[in-house]
Amino acid sequence: MDVNTRVRALEYLIAHKAVAGVVETVPTYSALLVYYDPSIVGYDALCGQLATLAEQATTTAMPPAREVQLPCCYEGELGPDLEAAAQRLTLSVDELVRLHAGAEYLVYFIGFTPGLPYMTGAPERLTIARLDSPRVKVPAGSVAIGGIQCCIYPVESPGGFWLLGRTPVRLYDPDAAAPILLKPGDRVRFRRIERREYDDIAARVAAGRFQPVIR
Amino acid sequence: MSGPPVEMIRVLDPGPLTTVQDAGRGGQMRYGIPPSGPVDRRSFVLANRLVGNPDGAAALEFTLIGPRLRAEKPCIIAVTGADAPVTVDDAAAPAWTTLTLAAGDVVKIGAARAGVRGYVAVAGGIDVPPVLGSRATYLRGRMGGVQGRALARDDGLPLGAAATATAPRRRAVPLDARPQWGGEPVLRVVLGPQAERFTEDGIAAFLGSSYQLLPQSDRMGTRLNGARITHARGHDIISDGIALGTVQVPGDGQPIVMLVDRQSTGGYTKIATVCSFDIARIGQAKPGQRLRFTAVDVAAAHRLLEESDAALAGVELQEIA
């Protein structure tokens, strides 16, 4: 079992067993941050309990992952680094898009900005050093690769990944009842769409009439 | 706080940065959403107690200069935190004290003489809609508070129903329970979780010299400048979680103390964590002010936290005739 699966399994066990005193948990790639209330549980006692659960985590079956399908347009201004990335990877633009859109991604944690998924699953062929100089402003919805990772920027923010395309779906909507779309452990697939469909879905998203396919 | 909004406060001048904050938004850091809430929790709680609110009721946090507010209906308020002059209809009024406003009264809070963040609590609490269980404003995420933003001129603030139908007694926080800002605060830290990534000299610099607070500090984090904290090997780690008070040290060797609006994860080495009971002291330090760090172990930190919580619970408000 890989380290991130163990991290998520440990987080699941802590929640499932309702470990006394634990206030909040934050999974990352290879670590789990546990916030606790020391007036309820002491440091040594909690560490003992967590060590036991961490052992169990190696064999824990977690609930089945959700599969989320996100439309993504890999065209023109929506994928400003597409050509440069293809050149760097010695691929044609079409091959790059086919490889990127053909893979299944695992959300191994959410961080940096609200709802931003860090994902693995891109074919090795797409491994690419981050941009030499990060962009100051990456548009919300940008789908990007860097290192072995793929991420989607939920809000406009700085960013050092290569922007391949954009999804019209909102990953963070502070006005929605559930503001965050993706969760750690989700499986994500991109559906390649053309600009016309991107604009159409973007309009439906703005009107609150679009829900991505989640299984 | 339930029931329809019953009273109104009008914002005549918001000051440079005034937001609605409550006890904070729990359980959302795994989705990248920080807790927010007051930087100086103790002053925030005392403001609420002065107006008869529960400790975590939504109140205003101002920054360096306070707001000018008009009571549209009679209401009860209190100002705490940074030491700033308070006037009601141009007459000096005491901070750390329950104030009774009549409809039309204008309360003005001036520039902080000491400290940075002040609190204005109103009986009933500020009744903006809760988002994910909290009214706290998270500015970068445009979430909570008044439409996810800082207060603006002409905003009307709805109030919740006050906890008691009768006005709370006029009370004051005793002088010896009011904090003193300024000087060179010594912040207690627990070393780790990546202290081993620094050289002995680096740790000695961190614990042995003073650091000056830089103006590029906000609710997300406090940037400091001082003796370089040298890394033993590399300043980048595989990103992991960032706690309240985490002291990150990027490649330039200068510490950044993470506060209530911090990002949930980060990839810089973390030399230490400032104890939660000392967060207010860093949050109330002005740009240019110097700070020092001293290490305590986990057991001592927990004992000090217990003492600090007991001291806050034990503050006896003085009745005023």
Interface residues (C-beta under 8 A of the other chain):
Chain A: E11 V23 E24 T25 V26 P27 T28 Y29 S30 A31 L32 L33 Y35 P38 S39 G42 Y43 F109 I110 G111 F112 T113 P114 G115 L116 Y118 P154 V155 Y172 P174 P179 I180 K183 P184
Chain B: G26 G27 Q28 M29 R30 Y31 G32 I33 V131 L132 R140 G141 R142 M143 G144 G148 I238 S239 D240 G241 I242 A243 Q263 S264 T265 G266 V298 A299 H302 L305 E306 D309
